[in-house]
Amino acid sequence: MHVNLDLKVLYFGTPVVLIGTRNADGSANLAPMSSAWWLKQSCMIGMGNRSKTTENLLRERECVLNLASADMAAAVDRLAPLTGTFPVPQAKAAKGYRYEADKFGAAGLTPQASELVGAPRVAECPIQLECVVDAVHTFAETASAVEVRVVRAHVEERLVIPGTDHVDPVGWDPLIMKFCEFFGRGEYVHPSRLAEAWRMPHQGLTPTG
Ligand SMILES: Cc1cc2nc3c(=O)[nH]c(=O)nc-3n(C[C@H](O)[C@H](O)[C@H](O)COP(=O)(O)O)c2cc1C
């Protein structure tokens, strides 16, 4: 039996991407996002227009999509309440966001220079995709769907199927954001400040492992 719901959130479960962009002063910004889908060598990323990331994408026309693995949930969660925008937009401040200039330091992650773009890679991410922006579309009134194309892919050696240009799907364990909560291998792995900020009604979840 099905019931009709006025569903508040449609984030059914998508991989977490740490998107690296370059600020106007040349410094690095890093933000977690999970509205990303892939076709051929391109990716469509959905970002709110008030984020520093969107501002940087529109100006610099490039980014790095760093794919987070499930064991990076704590670092991703440390980034969750932060923005590179100063002053913090009112709607974000009301949700508890604060400004942070050094996102890498705050997350405990290591910036790594890219080869073709000015945006930073995240050394801890096993898959890092350097991208250029091909097009920007208005989306859901206050957001942008940014169409990017991968121009260089970096994959940790242990995840490569030997002798091929393919990732081993068994070895790769993506961090999944499901209804604002963190999952890996189908299991709840870490409490989520995003779920807290959104006042999600999830109760009594206990991380496994
Ligand atoms: C797991 C996770 C997934 C997120 N996914 C998105 C997303 O797909 N699109 C988006 O606009 N914001 C998303 N956010 C919120 C942004 O990370 C947040 O707006 C952040 O402040 C952006 O940083 P910036 O302003 O420095 O770019 C997500 C946050 C978390 C923790």
The ligand as an ORCA input file, in Angstrom:
! r2SCAN-3c Opt
* xyz 0 1
  C      26.649     15.869      2.225
  C      26.285     17.238      1.711
  C      25.742     17.371      0.444
  C      25.408     18.632     -0.055
  N      24.913     18.735     -1.329
  C      24.690     19.955     -1.858
  C      24.280     20.084     -3.210
  O      24.145     19.103     -3.939
  N      24.067     21.337     -3.690
  C      24.247     22.456     -2.920
  O      24.034     23.573     -3.404
  N      24.625     22.349     -1.629
  C      24.866     21.133     -1.088
  N      25.289     21.032      0.214
  C      25.416     22.273      1.010
  C      26.714     23.021      0.715
  O      27.826     22.219      1.065
  C      26.707     24.326      1.512
  O      25.795     25.207      0.922
  C      28.068     24.990      1.647
  O      27.934     26.097      2.504
  C      28.658     25.443      0.321
  O      29.910     26.005      0.595
  P      30.379     27.331     -0.161
  O      29.378     28.422      0.157
  O      31.731     27.617      0.417
  O      30.394     26.984     -1.594
  C      25.609     19.788      0.749
  C      26.143     19.636      2.031
  C      26.489     18.387      2.517
  C      27.083     18.264      3.885
*
